[in-house]
Amino acid sequence: MPGQLSQKELTLLQDQINNERLLVAKFNSYAAQTTDPQIRAMCQQIAQRHQQHYNTLIQFLGQ
């Protein structure tokens, strides 16, 4: 974990990790529910972007 992070910063990072995980789940769900291929593709791209954010935050905390 990176040094010199306050408890508040760690809490905020954990909150953001949870938010990113929730957004991945929501957009994957939206993609599965829609019948429009363009909207499905857009939802999948957004889910992938939030998965990347999630992975980045996890890697940051793992340093």
mmJSON file of the N, C-alpha and C atoms, coordinates in Angstrom:
{"data_MODEL":{"atom_site":{
"group_PDB":["ATOM","ATOM","ATOM","ATOM","ATOM","ATOM","ATOM","ATOM","ATOM","ATOM","ATOM","ATOM","ATOM","ATOM","ATOM","ATOM","ATOM","ATOM","ATOM","ATOM","ATOM","ATOM","ATOM","ATOM","ATOM","ATOM","ATOM","ATOM","ATOM","ATOM","ATOM","ATOM","ATOM","ATOM","ATOM","ATOM","ATOM","ATOM","ATOM","ATOM","ATOM","ATOM","ATOM","ATOM","ATOM","ATOM","ATOM","ATOM","ATOM","ATOM","ATOM","ATOM","ATOM","ATOM","ATOM","ATOM","ATOM","ATOM","ATOM","ATOM","ATOM","ATOM","ATOM","ATOM","ATOM","ATOM","ATOM","ATOM","ATOM","ATOM","ATOM","ATOM","ATOM","ATOM","ATOM","ATOM","ATOM","ATOM","ATOM","ATOM","ATOM","ATOM","ATOM","ATOM","ATOM","ATOM","ATOM","ATOM","ATOM","ATOM","ATOM","ATOM","ATOM","ATOM","ATOM","ATOM","ATOM","ATOM","ATOM","ATOM","ATOM","ATOM","ATOM","ATOM","ATOM","ATOM","ATOM","ATOM","ATOM","ATOM","ATOM","ATOM","ATOM","ATOM","ATOM","ATOM","ATOM","ATOM","ATOM","ATOM","ATOM","ATOM","ATOM","ATOM","ATOM","ATOM","ATOM","ATOM","ATOM","ATOM","ATOM","ATOM","ATOM","ATOM","ATOM","ATOM","ATOM","ATOM","ATOM","ATOM","ATOM","ATOM","ATOM","ATOM","ATOM","ATOM","ATOM","ATOM","ATOM","ATOM","ATOM","ATOM","ATOM","ATOM","ATOM","ATOM","ATOM","ATOM","ATOM","ATOM","ATOM","ATOM","ATOM","ATOM","ATOM","ATOM","ATOM","ATOM","ATOM","ATOM","ATOM","ATOM","ATOM","ATOM","ATOM","ATOM","ATOM","ATOM","ATOM","ATOM","ATOM","ATOM","ATOM","ATOM","ATOM","ATOM","ATOM","ATOM","ATOM"],
"id":[1,2,3,4,5,6,7,8,9,10,11,12,13,14,15,16,17,18,19,20,21,22,23,24,25,26,27,28,29,30,31,32,33,34,35,36,37,38,39,40,41,42,43,44,45,46,47,48,49,50,51,52,53,54,55,56,57,58,59,60,61,62,63,64,65,66,67,68,69,70,71,72,73,74,75,76,77,78,79,80,81,82,83,84,85,86,87,88,89,90,91,92,93,94,95,96,97,98,99,100,101,102,103,104,105,106,107,108,109,110,111,112,113,114,115,116,117,118,119,120,121,122,123,124,125,126,127,128,129,130,131,132,133,134,135,136,137,138,139,140,141,142,143,144,145,146,147,148,149,150,151,152,153,154,155,156,157,158,159,160,161,162,163,164,165,166,167,168,169,170,171,172,173,174,175,176,177,178,179,180,181,182,183,184,185,186,187,188,189],
"type_symbol":["N","C","C","N","C","C","N","C","C","N","C","C","N","C","C","N","C","C","N","C","C","N","C","C","N","C","C","N","C","C","N","C","C","N","C","C","N","C","C","N","C","C","N","C","C","N","C","C","N","C","C","N","C","C","N","C","C","N","C","C","N","C","C","N","C","C","N","C","C","N","C","C","N","C","C","N","C","C","N","C","C","N","C","C","N","C","C","N","C","C","N","C","C","N","C","C","N","C","C","N","C","C","N","C","C","N","C","C","N","C","C","N","C","C","N","C","C","N","C","C","N","C","C","N","C","C","N","C","C","N","C","C","N","C","C","N","C","C","N","C","C","N","C","C","N","C","C","N","C","C","N","C","C","N","C","C","N","C","C","N","C","C","N","C","C","N","C","C","N","C","C","N","C","C","N","C","C","N","C","C","N","C","C","N","C","C","N","C","C"],
"label_atom_id":["N","CA","C","N","CA","C","N","CA","C","N","CA","C","N","CA","C","N","CA","C","N","CA","C","N","CA","C","N","CA","C","N","CA","C","N","CA","C","N","CA","C","N","CA","C","N","CA","C","N","CA","C","N","CA","C","N","CA","C","N","CA","C","N","CA","C","N","CA","C","N","CA","C","N","CA","C","N","CA","C","N","CA","C","N","CA","C","N","CA","C","N","CA","C","N","CA","C","N","CA","C","N","CA","C","N","CA","C","N","CA","C","N","CA","C","N","CA","C","N","CA","C","N","CA","C","N","CA","C","N","CA","C","N","CA","C","N","CA","C","N","CA","C","N","CA","C","N","CA","C","N","CA","C","N","CA","C","N","CA","C","N","CA","C","N","CA","C","N","CA","C","N","CA","C","N","CA","C","N","CA","C","N","CA","C","N","CA","C","N","CA","C","N","CA","C","N","CA","C","N","CA","C","N","CA","C","N","CA","C","N","CA","C","N","CA","C","N","CA","C"],
"label_alt_id":[null,null,null,null,null,null,null,null,null,null,null,null,null,null,null,null,null,null,null,null,null,null,null,null,null,null,null,null,null,null,null,null,null,null,null,null,null,null,null,null,null,null,null,null,null,null,null,null,null,null,null,null,null,null,null,null,null,null,null,null,null,null,null,null,null,null,null,null,null,null,null,null,null,null,null,null,null,null,null,null,null,null,null,null,null,null,null,null,null,null,null,null,null,null,null,null,null,null,null,null,null,null,null,null,null,null,null,null,null,null,null,null,null,null,null,null,null,null,null,null,null,null,null,null,null,null,null,null,null,null,null,null,null,null,null,null,null,null,null,null,null,null,null,null,null,null,null,null,null,null,null,null,null,null,null,null,null,null,null,null,null,null,null,null,null,null,null,null,null,null,null,null,null,null,null,null,null,null,null,null,null,null,null,null,null,null,null,null,null],
"label_comp_id":["MET","MET","MET","PRO","PRO","PRO","GLY","GLY","GLY","GLN","GLN","GLN","LEU","LEU","LEU","SER","SER","SER","GLN","GLN","GLN","LYS","LYS","LYS","GLU","GLU","GLU","LEU","LEU","LEU","THR","THR","THR","LEU","LEU","LEU","LEU","LEU","LEU","GLN","GLN","GLN","ASP","ASP","ASP","GLN","GLN","GLN","ILE","ILE","ILE","ASN","ASN","ASN","ASN","ASN","ASN","GLU","GLU","GLU","ARG","ARG","ARG","LEU","LEU","LEU","LEU","LEU","LEU","VAL","VAL","VAL","ALA","ALA","ALA","LYS","LYS","LYS","PHE","PHE","PHE","ASN","ASN","ASN","SER","SER","SER","TYR","TYR","TYR","ALA","ALA","ALA","ALA","ALA","ALA","GLN","GLN","GLN","THR","THR","THR","THR","THR","THR","ASP","ASP","ASP","PRO","PRO","PRO","GLN","GLN","GLN","ILE","ILE","ILE","ARG","ARG","ARG","ALA","ALA","ALA","MET","MET","MET","CYS","CYS","CYS","GLN","GLN","GLN","GLN","GLN","GLN","ILE","ILE","ILE","ALA","ALA","ALA","GLN","GLN","GLN","ARG","ARG","ARG","HIS","HIS","HIS","GLN","GLN","GLN","GLN","GLN","GLN","HIS","HIS","HIS","TYR","TYR","TYR","ASN","ASN","ASN","THR","THR","THR","LEU","LEU","LEU","ILE","ILE","ILE","GLN","GLN","GLN","PHE","PHE","PHE","LEU","LEU","LEU","GLY","GLY","GLY","GLN","GLN","GLN"],
"label_asym_id":["A","A","A","A","A","A","A","A","A","A","A","A","A","A","A","A","A","A","A","A","A","A","A","A","A","A","A","A","A","A","A","A","A","A","A","A","A","A","A","A","A","A","A","A","A","A","A","A","A","A","A","A","A","A","A","A","A","A","A","A","A","A","A","A","A","A","A","A","A","A","A","A","A","A","A","A","A","A","A","A","A","A","A","A","A","A","A","A","A","A","A","A","A","A","A","A","A","A","A","A","A","A","A","A","A","A","A","A","A","A","A","A","A","A","A","A","A","A","A","A","A","A","A","A","A","A","A","A","A","A","A","A","A","A","A","A","A","A","A","A","A","A","A","A","A","A","A","A","A","A","A","A","A","A","A","A","A","A","A","A","A","A","A","A","A","A","A","A","A","A","A","A","A","A","A","A","A","A","A","A","A","A","A","A","A","A","A","A","A"],
"label_entity_id":["1","1","1","1","1","1","1","1","1","1","1","1","1","1","1","1","1","1","1","1","1","1","1","1","1","1","1","1","1","1","1","1","1","1","1","1","1","1","1","1","1","1","1","1","1","1","1","1","1","1","1","1","1","1","1","1","1","1","1","1","1","1","1","1","1","1","1","1","1","1","1","1","1","1","1","1","1","1","1","1","1","1","1","1","1","1","1","1","1","1","1","1","1","1","1","1","1","1","1","1","1","1","1","1","1","1","1","1","1","1","1","1","1","1","1","1","1","1","1","1","1","1","1","1","1","1","1","1","1","1","1","1","1","1","1","1","1","1","1","1","1","1","1","1","1","1","1","1","1","1","1","1","1","1","1","1","1","1","1","1","1","1","1","1","1","1","1","1","1","1","1","1","1","1","1","1","1","1","1","1","1","1","1","1","1","1","1","1","1"],
"label_seq_id":[1,1,1,2,2,2,3,3,3,4,4,4,5,5,5,6,6,6,7,7,7,8,8,8,9,9,9,10,10,10,11,11,11,12,12,12,13,13,13,14,14,14,15,15,15,16,16,16,17,17,17,18,18,18,19,19,19,20,20,20,21,21,21,22,22,22,23,23,23,24,24,24,25,25,25,26,26,26,27,27,27,28,28,28,29,29,29,30,30,30,31,31,31,32,32,32,33,33,33,34,34,34,35,35,35,36,36,36,37,37,37,38,38,38,39,39,39,40,40,40,41,41,41,42,42,42,43,43,43,44,44,44,45,45,45,46,46,46,47,47,47,48,48,48,49,49,49,50,50,50,51,51,51,52,52,52,53,53,53,54,54,54,55,55,55,56,56,56,57,57,57,58,58,58,59,59,59,60,60,60,61,61,61,62,62,62,63,63,63],
"pdbx_PDB_ins_code":[null,null,null,null,null,null,null,null,null,null,null,null,null,null,null,null,null,null,null,null,null,null,null,null,null,null,null,null,null,null,null,null,null,null,null,null,null,null,null,null,null,null,null,null,null,null,null,null,null,null,null,null,null,null,null,null,null,null,null,null,null,null,null,null,null,null,null,null,null,null,null,null,null,null,null,null,null,null,null,null,null,null,null,null,null,null,null,null,null,null,null,null,null,null,null,null,null,null,null,null,null,null,null,null,null,null,null,null,null,null,null,null,null,null,null,null,null,null,null,null,null,null,null,null,null,null,null,null,null,null,null,null,null,null,null,null,null,null,null,null,null,null,null,null,null,null,null,null,null,null,null,null,null,null,null,null,null,null,null,null,null,null,null,null,null,null,null,null,null,null,null,null,null,null,null,null,null,null,null,null,null,null,null,null,null,null,null,null,null],
"Cartn_x":[0.843,0.0,0.892,0.534,1.351,1.486,2.684,2.909,2.266,2.135,1.68,0.229,-0.607,-2.03,-2.735,-3.567,-4.319,-5.463,-6.043,-7.189,-8.336,-8.516,-9.584,-9.338,-8.09,-7.764,-8.012,-7.642,-7.885,-9.379,-10.149,-11.602,-12.188,-11.715,-12.204,-11.837,-10.637,-10.232,-11.101,-11.38,-12.236,-13.64,-14.149,-15.467,-15.47,-14.4,-14.339,-14.212,-13.459,-13.36,-14.743,-15.484,-16.842,-17.742,-17.609,-18.397,-18.07,-16.795,-16.393,-16.924,-16.847,-17.363,-18.871,-19.589,-21.03,-21.343,-20.572,-20.801,-20.535,-19.513,-19.248,-20.459,-20.962,-22.112,-23.35,-23.594,-24.777,-24.718,-23.581,-23.508,-23.479,-22.912,-23.015,-24.464,-25.184,-26.602,-27.401,-27.139,-27.835,-27.561,-26.309,-25.947,-26.705,-26.875,-27.58,-29.08,-29.62,-31.059,-31.513,-30.633,-31.061,-31.045,-31.914,-31.934,-31.285,-30.964,-30.334,-28.824,-28.265,-26.835,-25.922,-26.317,-25.48,-25.456,-26.604,-26.661,-25.926,-26.064,-25.349,-23.841,-23.353,-21.918,-21.453,-22.253,-21.895,-21.838,-22.816,-22.823,-21.628,-21.275,-20.119,-18.826,-18.709,-17.52,-17.416,-18.547,-18.545,-18.182,-18.717,-18.376,-16.877,-16.304,-14.868,-14.04,-14.484,-13.764,-13.773,-14.924,-14.995,-14.217,-14.137,-13.305,-11.835,-11.421,-10.047,-9.784,-10.744,-10.604,-10.459,-11.318,-11.278,-9.901,-9.423,-8.124,-6.997,-7.05,-6.028,-6.01,-7.174,-7.243,-6.74,-7.099,-6.623,-5.1,-4.548,-3.094,-2.42,-3.017,-2.46,-2.386,-3.443,-3.453,-2.506,-2.234,-1.358,0.119,0.459,1.874,2.54],
"Cartn_y":[-1.17,0.0,1.238,2.271,3.473,4.097,4.599,5.231,6.599,7.074,8.427,8.711,7.709,7.948,7.994,8.997,9.11,8.099,7.919,7.022,7.52,8.833,9.402,9.101,9.234,8.932,7.459,6.589,5.157,4.854,5.518,5.335,5.82,6.967,7.5,6.578,6.026,5.084,3.832,3.334,2.147,2.448,3.632,4.034,4.085,4.632,4.729,3.348,2.463,1.086,0.442,0.634,0.08,0.699,2.011,2.68,2.129,1.934,1.411,-0.007,-0.822,-2.193,-2.18,-1.283,-1.158,-0.713,0.243,0.715,-0.382,-1.187,-2.32,-3.247,-3.578,-4.489,-3.886,-2.607,-1.96,-1.929,-1.502,-1.386,-2.747,-3.752,-5.108,-5.578,-5.236,-5.589,-4.863,-3.571,-2.809,-3.412,-3.789,-4.38,-5.685,-6.458,-7.738,-7.555,-6.448,-6.225,-5.593,-4.854,-4.132,-5.038,-4.712,-5.45,-4.647,-3.39,-2.524,-2.783,-3.247,-3.581,-2.386,-1.199,-0.019,0.341,0.285,0.576,-0.5,-1.766,-2.856,-2.624,-2.282,-2.045,-0.866,0.19,1.355,0.993,0.248,-0.173,-1.068,-1.954,-2.825,-2.013,-0.999,-0.145,0.626,1.14,1.875,0.94,-0.271,-1.254,-1.561,-1.702,-1.976,-0.811,0.417,1.595,1.62,1.319,1.303,0.127,-0.988,-2.108,-1.694,-0.925,-0.418,0.51,1.38,2.269,1.434,0.424,-0.466,-1.135,-1.691,-2.372,-1.42,-0.197,0.801,1.118,1.294,1.598,0.427,-0.784,-1.971,-2.073,-1.833,-1.88,-0.807,0.377,1.467,1.072,0.478,0.071,-1.093,-1.891,-3.042,-2.714,-1.486,-1.103,-1.041],
"Cartn_z":[0.0,0.0,0.0,-0.755,-0.802,0.583,0.877,2.164,2.242,3.476,3.737,3.359,3.231,3.005,4.354,4.525,5.771,5.779,6.945,7.056,6.184,6.131,5.302,3.827,3.381,1.983,1.669,2.587,2.385,2.316,3.165,3.147,1.831,1.356,0.082,-1.08,-1.053,-2.095,-2.067,-0.876,-0.764,-1.268,-0.95,-1.458,-2.98,-3.553,-5.015,-5.653,-5.033,-5.531,-5.54,-4.462,-4.401,-5.466,-5.68,-6.718,-8.103,-8.387,-9.694,-9.892,-8.848,-8.932,-9.21,-8.548,-8.76,-10.191,-10.709,-12.076,-13.103,-12.874,-13.773,-13.797,-12.626,-12.545,-13.204,-12.957,-13.533,-15.054,-15.608,-17.061,-17.745,-17.096,-17.649,-17.639,-16.592,-16.516,-17.59,-17.764,-18.807,-20.18,-20.418,-21.711,-21.94,-20.89,-21.019,-21.238,-20.774,-20.856,-22.163,-22.824,-24.019,-25.247,-26.189,-27.449,-28.573,-28.299,-29.299,-29.296,-30.424,-30.456,-30.181,-30.603,-30.361,-28.881,-28.253,-26.82,-26.039,-26.454,-25.791,-25.868,-27.056,-27.23,-26.376,-26.327,-25.529,-24.041,-23.563,-22.158,-21.844,-22.762,-22.556,-22.505,-23.357,-23.344,-22.032,-21.568,-20.3,-19.153,-19.165,-18.13,-18.153,-19.342,-19.459,-18.92,-19.196,-18.708,-17.179,-16.58,-15.119,-14.538,-15.262,-14.818,-14.803,-15.802,-15.832,-14.649,-14.335,-13.174,-11.9,-11.764,-10.603,-10.489,-11.602,-11.6,-11.225,-11.732,-11.424,-9.937,-9.346,-7.917,-7.077,-7.459,-6.734,-6.831,-8.011,-8.183,-7.336,-7.293,-6.493,-5.021,-4.52,-3.116,-2.852,-3.874,-3.712,-3.765,-4.083,-4.196,-2.844],
"occupancy":[1.0,1.0,1.0,1.0,1.0,1.0,1.0,1.0,1.0,1.0,1.0,1.0,1.0,1.0,1.0,1.0,1.0,1.0,1.0,1.0,1.0,1.0,1.0,1.0,1.0,1.0,1.0,1.0,1.0,1.0,1.0,1.0,1.0,1.0,1.0,1.0,1.0,1.0,1.0,1.0,1.0,1.0,1.0,1.0,1.0,1.0,1.0,1.0,1.0,1.0,1.0,1.0,1.0,1.0,1.0,1.0,1.0,1.0,1.0,1.0,1.0,1.0,1.0,1.0,1.0,1.0,1.0,1.0,1.0,1.0,1.0,1.0,1.0,1.0,1.0,1.0,1.0,1.0,1.0,1.0,1.0,1.0,1.0,1.0,1.0,1.0,1.0,1.0,1.0,1.0,1.0,1.0,1.0,1.0,1.0,1.0,1.0,1.0,1.0,1.0,1.0,1.0,1.0,1.0,1.0,1.0,1.0,1.0,1.0,1.0,1.0,1.0,1.0,1.0,1.0,1.0,1.0,1.0,1.0,1.0,1.0,1.0,1.0,1.0,1.0,1.0,1.0,1.0,1.0,1.0,1.0,1.0,1.0,1.0,1.0,1.0,1.0,1.0,1.0,1.0,1.0,1.0,1.0,1.0,1.0,1.0,1.0,1.0,1.0,1.0,1.0,1.0,1.0,1.0,1.0,1.0,1.0,1.0,1.0,1.0,1.0,1.0,1.0,1.0,1.0,1.0,1.0,1.0,1.0,1.0,1.0,1.0,1.0,1.0,1.0,1.0,1.0,1.0,1.0,1.0,1.0,1.0,1.0,1.0,1.0,1.0,1.0,1.0,1.0],
"B_iso_or_equiv":[0.0,0.0,0.0,0.0,0.0,0.0,0.0,0.0,0.0,0.0,0.0,0.0,0.0,0.0,0.0,0.0,0.0,0.0,0.0,0.0,0.0,0.0,0.0,0.0,0.0,0.0,0.0,0.0,0.0,0.0,0.0,0.0,0.0,0.0,0.0,0.0,0.0,0.0,0.0,0.0,0.0,0.0,0.0,0.0,0.0,0.0,0.0,0.0,0.0,0.0,0.0,0.0,0.0,0.0,0.0,0.0,0.0,0.0,0.0,0.0,0.0,0.0,0.0,0.0,0.0,0.0,0.0,0.0,0.0,0.0,0.0,0.0,0.0,0.0,0.0,0.0,0.0,0.0,0.0,0.0,0.0,0.0,0.0,0.0,0.0,0.0,0.0,0.0,0.0,0.0,0.0,0.0,0.0,0.0,0.0,0.0,0.0,0.0,0.0,0.0,0.0,0.0,0.0,0.0,0.0,0.0,0.0,0.0,0.0,0.0,0.0,0.0,0.0,0.0,0.0,0.0,0.0,0.0,0.0,0.0,0.0,0.0,0.0,0.0,0.0,0.0,0.0,0.0,0.0,0.0,0.0,0.0,0.0,0.0,0.0,0.0,0.0,0.0,0.0,0.0,0.0,0.0,0.0,0.0,0.0,0.0,0.0,0.0,0.0,0.0,0.0,0.0,0.0,0.0,0.0,0.0,0.0,0.0,0.0,0.0,0.0,0.0,0.0,0.0,0.0,0.0,0.0,0.0,0.0,0.0,0.0,0.0,0.0,0.0,0.0,0.0,0.0,0.0,0.0,0.0,0.0,0.0,0.0,0.0,0.0,0.0,0.0,0.0,0.0],
"pdbx_formal_charge":[null,null,null,null,null,null,null,null,null,null,null,null,null,null,null,null,null,null,null,null,null,null,null,null,null,null,null,null,null,null,null,null,null,null,null,null,null,null,null,null,null,null,null,null,null,null,null,null,null,null,null,null,null,null,null,null,null,null,null,null,null,null,null,null,null,null,null,null,null,null,null,null,null,null,null,null,null,null,null,null,null,null,null,null,null,null,null,null,null,null,null,null,null,null,null,null,null,null,null,null,null,null,null,null,null,null,null,null,null,null,null,null,null,null,null,null,null,null,null,null,null,null,null,null,null,null,null,null,null,null,null,null,null,null,null,null,null,null,null,null,null,null,null,null,null,null,null,null,null,null,null,null,null,null,null,null,null,null,null,null,null,null,null,null,null,null,null,null,null,null,null,null,null,null,null,null,null,null,null,null,null,null,null,null,null,null,null,null,null],
"auth_seq_id":[1,1,1,2,2,2,3,3,3,4,4,4,5,5,5,6,6,6,7,7,7,8,8,8,9,9,9,10,10,10,11,11,11,12,12,12,13,13,13,14,14,14,15,15,15,16,16,16,17,17,17,18,18,18,19,19,19,20,20,20,21,21,21,22,22,22,23,23,23,24,24,24,25,25,25,26,26,26,27,27,27,28,28,28,29,29,29,30,30,30,31,31,31,32,32,32,33,33,33,34,34,34,35,35,35,36,36,36,37,37,37,38,38,38,39,39,39,40,40,40,41,41,41,42,42,42,43,43,43,44,44,44,45,45,45,46,46,46,47,47,47,48,48,48,49,49,49,50,50,50,51,51,51,52,52,52,53,53,53,54,54,54,55,55,55,56,56,56,57,57,57,58,58,58,59,59,59,60,60,60,61,61,61,62,62,62,63,63,63],
"auth_comp_id":["MET","MET","MET","PRO","PRO","PRO","GLY","GLY","GLY","GLN","GLN","GLN","LEU","LEU","LEU","SER","SER","SER","GLN","GLN","GLN","LYS","LYS","LYS","GLU","GLU","GLU","LEU","LEU","LEU","THR","THR","THR","LEU","LEU","LEU","LEU","LEU","LEU","GLN","GLN","GLN","ASP","ASP","ASP","GLN","GLN","GLN","ILE","ILE","ILE","ASN","ASN","ASN","ASN","ASN","ASN","GLU","GLU","GLU","ARG","ARG","ARG","LEU","LEU","LEU","LEU","LEU","LEU","VAL","VAL","VAL","ALA","ALA","ALA","LYS","LYS","LYS","PHE","PHE","PHE","ASN","ASN","ASN","SER","SER","SER","TYR","TYR","TYR","ALA","ALA","ALA","ALA","ALA","ALA","GLN","GLN","GLN","THR","THR","THR","THR","THR","THR","ASP","ASP","ASP","PRO","PRO","PRO","GLN","GLN","GLN","ILE","ILE","ILE","ARG","ARG","ARG","ALA","ALA","ALA","MET","MET","MET","CYS","CYS","CYS","GLN","GLN","GLN","GLN","GLN","GLN","ILE","ILE","ILE","ALA","ALA","ALA","GLN","GLN","GLN","ARG","ARG","ARG","HIS","HIS","HIS","GLN","GLN","GLN","GLN","GLN","GLN","HIS","HIS","HIS","TYR","TYR","TYR","ASN","ASN","ASN","THR","THR","THR","LEU","LEU","LEU","ILE","ILE","ILE","GLN","GLN","GLN","PHE","PHE","PHE","LEU","LEU","LEU","GLY","GLY","GLY","GLN","GLN","GLN"],
"auth_asym_id":["A","A","A","A","A","A","A","A","A","A","A","A","A","A","A","A","A","A","A","A","A","A","A","A","A","A","A","A","A","A","A","A","A","A","A","A","A","A","A","A","A","A","A","A","A","A","A","A","A","A","A","A","A","A","A","A","A","A","A","A","A","A","A","A","A","A","A","A","A","A","A","A","A","A","A","A","A","A","A","A","A","A","A","A","A","A","A","A","A","A","A","A","A","A","A","A","A","A","A","A","A","A","A","A","A","A","A","A","A","A","A","A","A","A","A","A","A","A","A","A","A","A","A","A","A","A","A","A","A","A","A","A","A","A","A","A","A","A","A","A","A","A","A","A","A","A","A","A","A","A","A","A","A","A","A","A","A","A","A","A","A","A","A","A","A","A","A","A","A","A","A","A","A","A","A","A","A","A","A","A","A","A","A","A","A","A","A","A","A"],
"auth_atom_id":["N","CA","C","N","CA","C","N","CA","C","N","CA","C","N","CA","C","N","CA","C","N","CA","C","N","CA","C","N","CA","C","N","CA","C","N","CA","C","N","CA","C","N","CA","C","N","CA","C","N","CA","C","N","CA","C","N","CA","C","N","CA","C","N","CA","C","N","CA","C","N","CA","C","N","CA","C","N","CA","C","N","CA","C","N","CA","C","N","CA","C","N","CA","C","N","CA","C","N","CA","C","N","CA","C","N","CA","C","N","CA","C","N","CA","C","N","CA","C","N","CA","C","N","CA","C","N","CA","C","N","CA","C","N","CA","C","N","CA","C","N","CA","C","N","CA","C","N","CA","C","N","CA","C","N","CA","C","N","CA","C","N","CA","C","N","CA","C","N","CA","C","N","CA","C","N","CA","C","N","CA","C","N","CA","C","N","CA","C","N","CA","C","N","CA","C","N","CA","C","N","CA","C","N","CA","C","N","CA","C","N","CA","C","N","CA","C","N","CA","C"],
"pdbx_PDB_model_num":[1,1,1,1,1,1,1,1,1,1,1,1,1,1,1,1,1,1,1,1,1,1,1,1,1,1,1,1,1,1,1,1,1,1,1,1,1,1,1,1,1,1,1,1,1,1,1,1,1,1,1,1,1,1,1,1,1,1,1,1,1,1,1,1,1,1,1,1,1,1,1,1,1,1,1,1,1,1,1,1,1,1,1,1,1,1,1,1,1,1,1,1,1,1,1,1,1,1,1,1,1,1,1,1,1,1,1,1,1,1,1,1,1,1,1,1,1,1,1,1,1,1,1,1,1,1,1,1,1,1,1,1,1,1,1,1,1,1,1,1,1,1,1,1,1,1,1,1,1,1,1,1,1,1,1,1,1,1,1,1,1,1,1,1,1,1,1,1,1,1,1,1,1,1,1,1,1,1,1,1,1,1,1,1,1,1,1,1,1]
}}}
